[in-house]
């Protein structure tokens, strides 16, 4: 986490020690943050001068039940270890863990032996309108996901369509996303990938160092005129400013099951969100914070002006380091 350094750190070796320490902190109003490792960005956490980091790595454990249908994880387990253990047992399981002592999850047999079709279709900015129209007309089934992005590459700004399809047959993926292929992408990087390698191109987000603020909002509608303004702003305001590592993404998933469940009585609220729009910055110098905040706030205001919702919605997992969540 990107926050002021805590004065103390604790590495509990047993649940008894951890419970006792948490009780002490609560009784004496001592701020603490429990985590199992990793790197992230947040400026909304303030441990103060007397805060404590509780390192849960000493409680790292992964235990499958006798019939391999459930796995119990110690609070110190990190995602990579869970993925490796699940694959070794022919299972798939994934999750994010906060300040928990342990968690028990259901496991399921690997689909297609852990192989998925995924990659990028890369387009020039001139095709933005056709891409937005295509995305609005594209019905994503449960096997599909799509992330439409703006980013800078060696040859300049590009629009990427990161597509994935749960199949070990590349033709199934190409057929599902035929509408995008009909737009004649400049480059196609799609391929068959093993389950534990599908996120390798985003591993830099979890690396230590650098400044990586982000902001997001939920959209019910994806509007071309607004998207064009954002693209133009991205090309002119980010290029050459030290913020060239900035990425803008519109995440799109199948919503059929979510619509069936509804938001009113579910722990996962805001199910009416159709698109998850976010900006993630990547730069080195603190002096660029103001520029990043200014650009991010302008883009999010544009998204919200055409979001299709009277009350603004943001999926909480995408907040990360928001500039303003109001």
C-alpha positions in Angstrom: 0.0 0.0 0.0 1.2 3.5 -0.7 0.8 5.1 2.7 2.9 6.6 5.5 5.2 4.0 7.0 3.7 2.5 10.2 5.8 2.7 13.3 5.5 -1.0 14.1 4.9 -4.3 12.3 3.8 -7.6 13.7 4.2 -11.1 12.3 1.8 -13.4 14.2 2.6 -17.1 14.1 -0.7 -18.4 15.5 -4.4 -17.5 15.5 -4.2 -17.1 19.3 -1.6 -14.3 19.0 -3.5 -12.6 16.2 -6.8 -12.6 18.1 -5.1 -11.3 21.2 -3.3 -8.5 19.3 -6.5 -7.4 17.5 -8.3 -7.3 20.8 -5.5 -5.1 22.3 -5.6 -2.7 19.4 -9.4 -2.4 19.6 -9.3 -1.8 23.3 -6.6 0.8 23.1 -7.7 2.5 19.9 -4.5 1.5 18.0 -4.9 1.6 14.2 -3.7 -1.4 12.3 -3.7 -2.8 8.8 -3.7 -6.6 8.3 -2.4 -7.9 4.9 -0.8 -11.0 3.5 1.6 -9.2 1.1 1.5 -7.7 -2.3 1.6 -4.1 -3.5 -1.2 -1.7 -4.1 -2.1 2.0 -4.1 -4.3 3.9 -1.6 -4.2 7.3 -0.1 -7.4 6.8 2.0 -5.6 4.7 4.6 -4.0 6.6 7.5 -2.3 4.6 10.2 -0.9 7.6 11.9 2.4 7.7 13.8 1.5 4.8 16.1 -0.1 2.5 13.5 0.8 -1.2 13.1 1.1 -3.3 9.9 0.0 -6.9 10.7 1.8 -9.3 8.4 -0.3 -12.4 8.0 2.3 -14.4 6.0 3.0 -16.6 9.1 -0.6 -17.9 8.7 0.0 -19.1 5.2 -1.8 -22.5 4.6 -3.8 -24.2 1.8 -5.7 -27.3 2.6 -8.1 -29.2 0.2 -10.8 -31.4 1.6 -10.8 -35.2 1.0 -13.0 -35.0 -2.1 -11.2 -31.9 -3.5 -14.4 -29.8 -3.6 -13.4 -27.2 -1.1 -10.2 -25.5 -0.1 -9.4 -23.7 3.2 -6.9 -20.9 3.1 -5.0 -19.3 5.9 -5.0 -15.5 6.1 -1.5 -15.3 4.8 -2.2 -17.0 1.5 -1.6 -14.9 -1.6 -3.3 -15.3 -5.0 -0.3 -16.8 -6.8 0.0 -19.6 -4.2 -3.7 -20.4 -4.5 -3.5 -20.5 -8.3 -0.5 -22.9 -8.2 -2.1 -25.2 -5.6 -5.4 -25.2 -7.5 -3.8 -26.1 -10.8 -1.8 -28.8 -9.1 -5.1 -30.3 -7.8 -6.8 -29.9 -11.1 -9.1 -27.2 -9.8 -9.8 -23.5 -10.3 -10.3 -21.1 -7.5 -9.5 -17.4 -7.2 -10.2 -14.6 -4.8 -9.0 -11.5 -3.0 -8.4 -11.5 0.7 -8.5 -8.7 3.2 -8.1 -8.8 7.0 -9.3 -12.4 7.4 -8.0 -15.2 9.5 -9.0 -17.9 7.1 -11.5 -18.5 4.3 -13.1 -21.7 2.8 -13.9 -21.7 -0.9 -15.6 -24.1 -3.2 -13.4 -25.5 -6.0 -14.5 -26.7 -9.4 -12.8 -28.9 -12.1 -10.7 -27.0 -14.5 -12.5 -26.0 -17.7 -10.7 -27.1 -20.9 -7.8 -28.3 -18.8 -7.0 -24.8 -17.7 -6.7 -23.4 -21.3 -8.4 -20.2 -22.5 -8.4 -18.2 -25.7 -7.3 -14.5 -25.1 -5.4 -11.6 -26.4 -5.6 -8.2 -28.0 -7.1 -6.8 -31.2 -5.4 -3.5 -31.8 -7.0 -0.6 -33.8 -6.1 2.9 -34.8 -8.1 5.9 -33.3 -10.0 6.4 -36.6 -12.1 3.3 -35.8 -13.3 4.5 -32.5 -16.9 5.2 -33.6 -17.3 1.8 -35.3 -15.8 0.1 -32.2 -18.3 1.8 -29.8 -21.2 0.9 -32.1 -20.0 -2.7 -32.3 -19.6 -3.0 -28.6 -23.1 -1.6 -27.9 -24.5 -4.2 -30.3 -22.4 -7.1 -29.0 -24.1 -9.5 -26.6 -21.5 -11.1 -24.3 -22.3 -14.7 -23.3 -20.9 -16.2 -20.1 -17.8 -17.5 -22.0 -16.9 -14.0 -23.1 -15.3 -10.9 -21.7 -14.0 -7.7 -23.4 -11.9 -4.8 -22.3 -11.8 -1.8 -24.6 -8.8 0.3 -23.9 -6.8 3.4 -24.8 -3.0 3.2 -24.3 0.3 4.3 -25.7 2.5 1.9 -27.5 5.9 2.4 -29.3 4.1 3.7 -32.4 1.8 6.0 -30.5 -1.7 5.9 -29.1 -3.9 2.9 -30.0 -7.2 1.4 -29.1 -7.1 -2.2 -27.8 -9.9 -4.7 -27.5 -8.7 -7.3 -25.0 -10.9 -10.3 -25.7 -11.2 -13.6 -24.0 -13.3 -16.7 -24.6 -13.5 -19.9 -22.4 -12.5 -22.4 -25.0 -9.5 -24.4 -26.1 -10.5 -23.9 -29.8 -9.2 -20.6 -31.2 -12.0 -20.6 -33.9 -14.6 -20.5 -31.1 -13.1 -17.2 -29.9 -12.8 -15.7 -33.3 -16.4 -16.6 -34.1 -17.7 -15.1 -30.9 -15.9 -11.8 -31.6 -16.5 -11.9 -35.4 -18.0 -8.4 -35.2 -14.6 -7.0 -34.0 -12.7 -9.0 -36.6 -14.9 -7.4 -39.3 -13.4 -4.0 -38.3 -10.1 -5.3 -39.6 -7.7 -4.9 -36.6 -4.2 -3.7 -37.3 -2.8 -6.5 -35.1 -4.1 -9.7 -33.5 -2.3 -11.1 -30.5 -4.9 -13.7 -29.5 -3.7 -17.2 -28.6 -4.4 -20.1 -26.3 -3.1 -19.4 -22.8 -2.8 -21.5 -19.7 -5.0 -20.3 -16.9 -2.1 -19.3 -14.7 -0.6 -17.0 -17.4 -3.7 -15.0 -18.5 -2.8 -12.0 -16.4 0.9 -11.8 -17.1 0.6 -8.6 -19.1 -0.8 -6.8 -16.1 1.7 -8.0 -13.5 3.4 -4.6 -13.5 0.4 -3.3 -11.6 1.4 -5.3 -8.6 5.1 -4.5 -8.6 6.6 -2.4 -5.9 7.4 1.2 -6.7 6.1 4.0 -8.8 2.9 5.9 -8.4 -0.4 4.2 -9.6 -3.5 6.2 -8.7 -6.7 5.4 -10.4 -10.4 6.4 -10.6 -13.5 4.7 -12.0 -17.2 4.9 -12.5 -20.0 2.7 -13.7 -21.9 3.3 -16.9 -25.3 2.1 -18.1 -24.7 3.5 -21.5 -21.5 3.7 -23.6 -21.7 6.9 -25.7 -19.6 7.5 -28.8 -19.5 11.4 -28.8 -18.2 11.3 -25.2 -15.7 8.6 -26.0 -14.4 10.7 -28.9 -13.8 13.6 -26.5 -12.0 11.4 -24.0 -9.9 9.9 -26.8 -8.9 13.3 -28.0 -8.1 14.4 -24.5 -6.1 11.3 -23.9 -4.0 11.8 -27.0 -3.3 15.5 -26.5 -3.1 15.8 -22.7 -1.2 12.6 -21.7 1.3 12.1 -24.5 4.8 13.5 -23.5 3.7 14.6 -20.0 5.3 11.7 -18.1 1.9 10.0 -17.8 2.5 7.9 -20.9 1.9 4.8 -18.8 -1.7 5.7 -18.4 -4.4 3.2 -19.4 -8.1 3.9 -19.9 -10.3 0.8 -19.9 -14.0 0.0 -20.4 -14.6 -3.4 -18.9 -17.4 -5.5 -20.3 -18.8 -8.8 -19.1 -21.8 -11.0 -19.5 -24.6 -9.6 -17.3 -27.3 -12.2 -17.9 -27.0 -13.9 -14.5 -26.6 -10.6 -12.7 -29.8 -9.3 -14.2 -31.6 -12.4 -13.0 -30.5 -12.0 -9.4 -31.0 -8.2 -9.1 -29.5 -5.7 -6.7 -32.1 -5.2 -4.0 -31.3 -8.2 -1.8 -27.8 -9.1 -3.0 -24.4 -8.4 -1.4 -23.1 -7.3 -4.9 -24.9 -4.1 -5.5 -25.1 -1.9 -8.6 -25.9 -4.8 -10.9 -27.4 -2.4 -13.4 -23.9 -1.3 -14.3 -23.3 -2.3 -17.9 -19.7 -1.0 -18.4 -17.0 -0.5 -15.8 -14.9 2.5 -16.8 -11.6 3.3 -15.2 -8.3 5.0 -15.5 -5.1 3.7 -14.1 -2.0 5.9 -14.1 1.6 4.8 -14.0 4.4 7.3 -13.4 7.4 7.8 -11.2 7.4 11.4 -9.9 5.2 12.8 -7.2 5.2 16.1 -9.1 2.9 14.5 -11.6 0.2 13.8 -9.0 -1.7 17.1 -9.8 -1.6 16.5 -13.5 -3.0 12.9 -13.1 -5.7 14.1 -10.7 -6.8 16.9 -13.1 -6.9 14.6 -16.1 -8.6 11.8 -14.2 -11.3 14.1 -12.8 -12.1 15.6 -16.2 -12.4 12.2 -17.8 -14.6 10.8 -15.1 -16.8 13.9 -15.2 -17.3 13.3 -19.0 -18.2 9.6 -18.3 -20.7 10.6 -15.6 -22.3 13.2 -17.8 -23.3 10.4 -20.2 -23.5 7.5 -17.8 -27.3 6.9 -18.1 -27.7 7.0 -14.3 -29.1 9.8 -12.2 -27.2 8.5 -9.2 -23.5 7.8 -10.0 -22.5 4.2 -9.4 -19.0 2.7 -8.9 -18.2 -0.9 -8.2 -16.3 -0.7 -4.9 -13.5 -3.1 -6.1 -12.6 -0.5 -8.7 -12.2 2.4 -6.3 -8.5 1.8 -5.4 -7.3 5.3 -5.0 -10.3 7.5 -5.9 -9.8 11.2 -6.3 -13.4 11.7 -5.0 -16.1 9.0 -4.6 -19.0 11.5 -4.2 
